[in-house]
Amino acid sequence: MALKQKGTDAAADPKKRRRVGFSGIDAGVEANECMKVFLARNPDEAGSEDCTSIQPFDLNHFFGEDGKIYGYKNLKINVWISAISFHGYADISFEETSDGGKGITDLKPVLQSIFGENLVEKEEFLQIFSKECEYIRDVVTNGNAIKHEGTNESDPTVEIVRVELQGAAAFLYSRLVPLVLLLVEGSTPIDIGEHGWEMLLVVKKTTQESVPKFQLLGFAAVHNFYHYPESTRLRISQILVLPPHQGEGHGLRLLEAINSIALSENIYDVTIEDPSDYLQYVRSSIDCLRLLTFDPIKPALSAMVSSLKETNLSKRTCSLRMVPPADLTETVRQKLKINRKQFLRCWEILVCLSLDSEDRKSMDNFRACIYDRTKGEILGGATGTNGKRLVQMPSSVNEEESFAVFWTQDCEDADDQTVEQQPEDLKTQEEQLNELVDNQMEEIVGVAKNVASRGKDKLAELLAR
């Protein structure tokens, strides 16, 4: 880690007289404004800003509660991460330091909290490109290539390798942790000492003499854990595609490979730990495409669509539960390894996909079902709220969309447990519910459009039934 201080020291000239004045409190600088991260593929790119720039979701949260750095004038922090070994090198420059009332931020421990032992000096960083040029090859040598029937297998030089998270693979994961912390919001490192962890690596093979034989494009960390009485569940903990290779379908490859493993090894089901909105979008698109060709779903889906077309829910005198039969939910879990929560999400998308978007009656009925489901999840059902209340709460994040749910338990003195809701409270509650429903409708329609564009033949076969 290199630190450079620019400018001259005024105290070096005794003839110069210092002027006494009063300066304001140091306002600090946000880390997002003065820190950049780059991915270097070779030694020539180390120290240069003309290489792949990484866009962390938020650097401020690494620097205290306010996300600011204090005590530096014209601070600039550049960090380069090797795309070969994933070591890091930091170059820090500034004109001067001074305590403006908030102290001087110690940068070294903050950078070490992100990059750990991966952060090295520039000389060592440059040498590592040649010393560890075949680092990825050494890791994948002990793994097994995953063969699967995917929708994105046009490049024969790209393959997915499955490795147990121990030995060389465990060291590789520890080097990838900084990228996970920088690029995945709310992420924390997994406990590699816990039994059952594996990694799936997306690697690209090359025959060029001047470059490493294997290049890492992305990875997924998955955990096998016990499910009573004698089966195993597969939980996807982290998925990351390196920035230069995002948008090339590698996340899709990873999800399809995981589904293939679950089927071949008769895993109980597959879950994802706290997925991002985009990961959930990709996952739902994949599972909906799989369900389009799953014959057992078609009769129940057809019956559900017919009910939405024929029933009139606009008067709200009746309700229609838009849920699949329980035995179908279990069949989908057994045959496709899609867990119940994910199948219910996909079921709504498939119903939407099967409706005519121009048919106002059926689409209004569909939204009414989403409304009832959302209200039931938050307040405890469309009829009777079991003491639950939805109330607006002040928030500095988004004042208009902030609310909380609370409820009271039944007791002998019911009056002590009663919360009176004023008409304006009920109006606010209704507005917030409708906003939630609108957001969910937007997500459902978005996935449905993606599925329709990628599975036209499958969809045509479904609608013909």
Disulfide bonds with the S-S distance in Angstrom:
none
